[in-house]
């Protein structure tokens, strides 16, 4: 039994859909639709190994296959000659124009896209349920209603100790051979798959976004990358991502595809991370800057610090350059705008005082930040490190960037509770008044502050004051 569309537009779309289905069926039965052999280049993975630190080794073979298809040129001619000139199409067009409040030319393009989808499906088989679903999707498009957008993102900067983990609505998984296998129309083949040329990222994120445009899904990718970059010290980035919206004419596509030059810092994720990472992403996503938003919008100290941290972990410079970016990140958080004297001392002491509250050794933090500040000063004045300092700079860089990461996580989560200067004042006063430091500790209760994988992860609870260690 056929369902009856409710609106005048839906009624005419239903009639048009039935007309398309009938005309395609007649053309098939009369032999007017001729399928021709279309040649594809097929990529097959013959060997695959997911190794240490997410390294992927695989072998591929290439060969040609032929598929019988209704050629797109013939399909287009059928639509133009048989469907778009029909009374059903012409009767539907003004209702589409009025419903979407657009010019007739735009409405005709959208309606032609609706027809194209139906024709391509009807060449196989299209049921009443399929027709209703396509019609409903098209009407939602005309109203710019939110739609489901499926996202697949290839991620560098982390690897998985298990085939897959689930973090809230996101599935993180290892790549599989089928992810690298493709069939590409030889007529449209211009460039080879970049992943096969420049290395395969060690992780894939799959999730759905509800939004009115592809930009909503892009922001979803950006906020996820920002959160993962802060969960642990990692140069996490989406080297490529594809967006597949449930839509007739609101297109998605594949974005990125730049050369995969590797990541300076990587970390491991496993099943043990699922609960904490889910909670961390839930809390941090609402406050972390989105990498696809304009940097102009990131004017708060915490947002500026995050951008500088990102520059440090994603940059291709040496340790001296990354240390400089890490120190400027800390300066955005721990130095006041008019401070000009004893900057190295103030910075290292304040960073140590804050991170002491989450269990780090204050003297070690202070000494390493002070040492990193000296390297930063040498770098910005055009100097070069001594040989002995160069050898230890990489490890110092990792530690300082991890301090910057934890500080950014703290300041982002506190941004709605207190401002930067208030935090700095409590850190300074805490050197003489332990109670003021304890009040700051109270602000940290409930924050999720992940630590490096070799250290205990921390969701702060009320605890006694730690020693000055």
N, C-alpha and C positions, 0 to 999 in steps of 0.2 A: 504494500500500500504506500502510495506516494505521500510524503509530507507536504503540507501546504505552506509556502512562505508567507510571512505575515505582512510585509510592507509591499508597496507598489514596485519599488526597485527590486526587492527580492523575488517577487513574482515574475518580473521580466527577465531577471538573471536566470531563474529556474527554466523559463521557456527557452532562453538562449542556450543554456546548457544541454537541454534535451535535444534541441535542434542540432548542436554540435555532435552529440553522441550519435544521433540518427544519420547524419551526413557522413561521418567517418565510417560507420558501419556499412552504409551503402557503397562507399568508395572501396572498402576492403572486399566486399562481396563481388563487386563488378570488376575487380582487378585494377582499378584506377590508382590504388596505392601500391607502389612497387618498392619493395625493399632492395637495397643495393648493398654490396659488400663494402663495409667501411674498415679501413686498415688502422689498427692501433699499435703503438709500441708498448709492449708489456714488460715491466720490470719485476723480476722474481728474486727473492732472497733465498739463496741456497745454503748459506751457513750464517748462524747468528749466535753471538755470545755477549752477555752483559757481565763485564768484568769488574775489577776493583775500582773504587772511586767513580763508578758509573761509566767507565770506558766501554765503548761498544765496538765490537769487531764483527764485520759481516761481509759476505761475498754476494755479488749479484750477477744475474744473467739477464740478457735482453733478447727479446725475439718479437716478431710481428705476428699479430693475430687478426683475423677478419671477422667482423660481426655483421649480420644482416640488419640493416636499419632503414627507416624511412628518412631519406636524406633531408637535412634541414632546409635546403633550397626548395625542394619539392613541397615540403610541409608549409613553408612560408607562402608559396604560390597558391596552395590549396586554401589557406586561411584568407588570403587577399581576394581570391576569385569566388570562393564558395560561401564563406562565413561573413566577412566584413561587408559584403554587398547585400546581405540578406535583410529582410524586413525585421527579423528578430533582433539583429544587431542594431539596426537604425532606430528601432523603437526603444531600445535599452539606453542608447547613448545620452539623450537629454536627461534621463533620470540620474545617470552617473554624474553628469555635469552639475546638476542641482544638488545632489547629495554631498559631493565633495567641494562644491562652490569653487570650481576651477574653470578655465577656458575650455572650449570644446576640443581643441587640439590635444590638450593634456588628458582630458577624459577619454578621448579616442585611443590614445596610446595605452592608458591603463586598462581599458576594456579589451584591447587587442592582446594585451599580456594575459588577461584572464582567459581569453579564448585559446591562446597558445598553450597554456597549461592544460586546459581541458582536451585539446586536440592531441597533445603528446601522450596523455593518459588514456584517452579513448582509443588510440591506435592499438592498445593492448586490451584493456577492459576497464570500464568505469561504472561503478554501481551507483545507486541512488544516494547511498551514504557518502560515497566519495564526492559526488556532485554537491551535496549539501555542505560538506566540510569545506570544499573549495569556494563555494558561494559565501559561506560565513566568513572565511578568511579574507576574501576580497572586500566585503562590506566593512570589516574591521580596519582594513587598510585605508579605505576611503575616509574613515573617521579618525585616522592616525591613532588608533587605540593601541595600548601596550600589547606586545607580542612576545612569544617565547623565542629566545635566540640561543642556539646551541653554540658553545665555544670549545674549541680545541686549541690549546697553546703548548708549543714546544718550549721547554724551560732548561736553561743552563744555570749553573751555580749551585745545584744540589743534586744528590743522587739518592736512590732508595735501597735500603737493605732488604726489602720485601717487595713482591711484585706490585702491590698497590696498597694505598691507605686512603681512608675517607676522612676529610676534615670539613665538617658541616655539609654544605651542599656541593663541595668540590671533591672530585676523585683525582688523586695524584697517583700515577702509575709509571712503570717502566715501559719504554717503547717495545713493541713486539714486531716480528717480521712483517706482519700484514700492514703495519703503519708505514713501512718503507716500500711496499709494493704498489705500483701504479699502472694504470692503463691510460695512455694519452693519445688522443686522436692525431694521426700523422699530419692531417691538414692544418692543425692548429699548433703543432709542435714547433716551438721556436728555441726555447732554452731548456737545458737539462735541469732536473731537480737539484736545487742548491744544497739540500741536506746530504745528498750523495756525493757532492763535490767537496764540501767544506766541513764535514764532520756532523755526527748526529747528536743532538742534545740528549742528556741522560734521563730526562723526565718529561712527562706529558700531564697537563692539567685539563680535565674535562668537567664542564659545568654548564648550567643554563642561567640566563639573565632574562628578567622580565622588563622590557623597555619599549619605548616608542621608536627607537632608531638604533642604528649600529653604534652610534656614539655612546649609548648607554652600556653596551657590551664592552666597548673599548675601555670605558672607565672601570668596568668590572675587572678586566685584565690588569689595568694599571694599579688598582688598589690591592689586588692579590699579590702582584709582584712587589709592591712597596712593603706589604706586611711580611712576606717571606724573606725579604732582604733584611728585615729587622729581627726576625725570629732568632737567627744566629748569624754570625759573620759569614756572609756569602754574597758573591757577585751575581745575584739572581736577576735574570732578565728573560723576557719572552723573545726568543730569536725569531719566532714566526707564530702567528695565530690565525685561525680561520673562524669566521662568523657565519652561521647558517640560520637565518631568521625564518620563522613560519610565516611566510608572507607571499603575496603574488607579485608585488612590484617594489617592495622595500628590500633592496639588495644587501647582501653581506659581502663576503669575499675573503681573500687571504691577504694578510698584511705582514710586513716585516720582510724576511727573506734576505737580510744583509748577511755578509760573511760571518760565519761563526768562528771567531778568533779565540775562543776560550775565555775562561774566567779566572782571575787571580785567586779568588777565595771560593771554596766549595764546602758544603757540609752535608751530613747524612741524615736522612729521615727514616723512621721505622714505625712499626705499630705502637711502640711505647710513646710516640709523639702525638698520637691522634687526639687524645683528650686535651692536653695542654695547648697544642697548636690550634685546635678548634676554638678554645676559649680566648687565646691570644688574638686570633684573627677577628673574632667577634668584638673584642674591645678596641683593637688598634685601627680597624678599618674605618671607623667613624671619625678618627682624628688625624690619620696620616695623610699627607698630601698625595694626590693622584698624579702619577708621572705623565698622564696624558692631558692634565689641566695646565693652564698657562702658569709659568713660574711667577708672573706678576702677582698672582693671587696669594702666593706663599710669603706673606710679609711678617708673620709672627716669628719670634726667635726660634721656637721649636721647628717650624716649617723651614726656615732658612737653614738651620742646622741639619735637618734631614736632607736637604738638597746637597749640602756640602759633603755629608756622609756618603750619599749616593755617588757623587763625583769621585770620591776616594775609592770606593769598592768596585765601581764599574770602569774606572779610568785605566788606560793602558800604560801609564807612566811607571817610573821606577819607584822603589820604596821611599826615597827622599820626597818625591812629588806627592805620593799618597799620604805620607806622614803630614805634609804641609796641609793637605785638604782635611785630614782628620783633626789637626789642631785648630784650623779655622772653624770646624764644626763645633768643637768644644768652646772656642772663644765666643761663638754666637750664643751659647747657653750660659756661660759662667763669668763673663766679663760685662760690666756695665758700660753704657755708651760713652761716658765721659772719663773713664779710667785711663790713665796714661802711664802710671808708674808701677814698677814691680809686677808687671803683667805675668811673667813666667811663674813667680811665686804665688800670686793670687790664683792663677788658673789651676796650677797643680794642687794647691791646698784644697780648693773648693771641689774639684773633681774627686779627690781622695776622700774628702769628708762625706760627699754624697754616696759614693760607691761603698764606703765603709758600712753604711746603713743596710746594704743588701749582702754583707758578708765578705767583701773583698778586703785584702790586706792594704790598709791605708798608706803605710810607708812605701810599699812596693808601687802602688798606683802613683803616689806623689813623685817618686823618683823617676819613674818611666815617663810620665807626662812632662816633667821638667827636662829630661833628656830629649824627648821628642820636640819640645819647644826650641831647644838649641839647634836641632837639625832643621826645623822650619825656618829659623832666622838665617842660618847659613844658606839655605836654598833660595830664599826670596832676595838675598843680597848677591846672588850669583856665585856663591862659593861652592866648593866640592868637599865631600866628606873624606876624612882620612881613611886609609885602607882598613884599619882595624874597626872603625865605626861602620864602614860599609858592610862588612861581613855580618854584623849583628843587627843591622838596620831592618832586615826583613822580619825577624821575630819581634823586634820592638814595634814595627809598623802594625803587625797583626794584633798585638796587645792593645795598642793605643786606639786602633779602629774598633776593637771590641768594647773598650771603655766608652768610645763615642757612641756606639750602637746602643749600649745600655742606658746611657745618659739621655739620648734622643727618645728612647722608649719611655723613660720616666717623665720627661718634660712634656711629651705629647699627651700622656694620660693625665697629667696634672694641669694641662692648659685650661681646662674649664673650672678648676678649683682655685688656682692662685696664679700670680704672674711671676715672671722670671726674677725680678728684683726682690720680691718677697722671699723666694727660695734662696737667693744669694745671701740676703740679710740673715736668714736663719742659719745658713752654713757658717757665716762669719761669726755670728754671736755664739754659735754652738761650741766654738773653740774655748770660750770662757764660761758658758752657761749650758750645762748638759741638758737642762730641762727644755731649752729652746730647740736643741737638736732632737730631743725626743718628740717634740711637737711636729717636727718635720717628718720623723719616722712614722708618726701617726697618719700623715697624709699618704704615705706609701702603702699603707695596709690595703689589701685588695687589688693592688696593681699586679699585672702579670709581667714579669721581667725575666725572660728566658736567658739562661746562661749558656756558655759554650758546652758542647756535648760531653766533654770530659769532666765538667763540673756539675754539681747538683742544680737542677732547674728550680726556679723559685717563683712561687706565687705568694707574695708577702702576707704573713699573718702577724697579729700582735705578738712581739717577742721582746725579751729583755734586751737592753742595750748591749751591743757587741763591744768587745775590747778595742783598744786603740791599735793593737797589733800592727 
